[in-house]
Amino acid sequence: GDSVTQMEGPVTLSEEAFLTINCTYTATGYPSLFWYVQYPGEGLQLLLKATKADDKGSNKGFEATYRKETTSFHLEKGSVQVSDSAVYFCALSLYGNKLVFGAGTILRVKS
Amino acid sequence: GAVVSQHPSRVICKSGTSVKIECRSLDFQATTMFWYRQFPKQSLMLMATSNEGSKATYEQGVEKDKFLINHASLTLSTLTVTSAHPEDSSFYICSARSSGYTDTQYFGPGTRLTVL
């Protein structure tokens, strides 16, 4: 079945460090790919998305590129801030159907 | 745009009572709404998908009679946890998808349910 695999956390970084959170997927078709962020005690916020191969989603300094050849959608940010501390979820959706989430990766940024 | 609200944000109830959680899309029409459950430090588990005006589709293992879902309008869906028990305590999150072909879901802030 369709699935999403994320790197295990927690990921702990110092402020201004470079961030990469790996995400790979398995899907029977050509999914849309998403990154959602969840701050403590809150729901999920859409961070960015990409709908086809080679698309790059970007928002708030975060980027991810849809790589069909490696079935990946890694999240990157050049310089993290303390306020980026949250849980990050990679997800896929096929043909507008339900989202399939990865397990989530906790990011902790220290000042 | 694309704001989804949930009410209440927190609720504490006694075992055996029923609790209703509302999910509203504030600035768009949501033909489809989703209900998720999230356990501490875990990912989201899809409970059911509801389409406006029709019966909800429940995921395998989710009790239909325990988790009643109603999607009576294009901006409102409700989840009622009937005869709640302590094991139903969890964080419930809804999401909404607008009409027309789109694959983006917008999430509500979640409702923390504690059953004593």
Interface residues (C-beta under 8 A of the other chain):
Chain A: S32 F34 Y36 G41 E42 G43 L44 Q45 L46 K49 T51 F89 S93 Y95 G96 N97 K98 L99 F101 G102 A103 G104
Chain B: V4 Q6 F34 Q42 S43 L44 L46 T49 I93 S95 R97 Y101 T102 D103 T104 Q105 Y106 F107 G108 P109 G110 R112
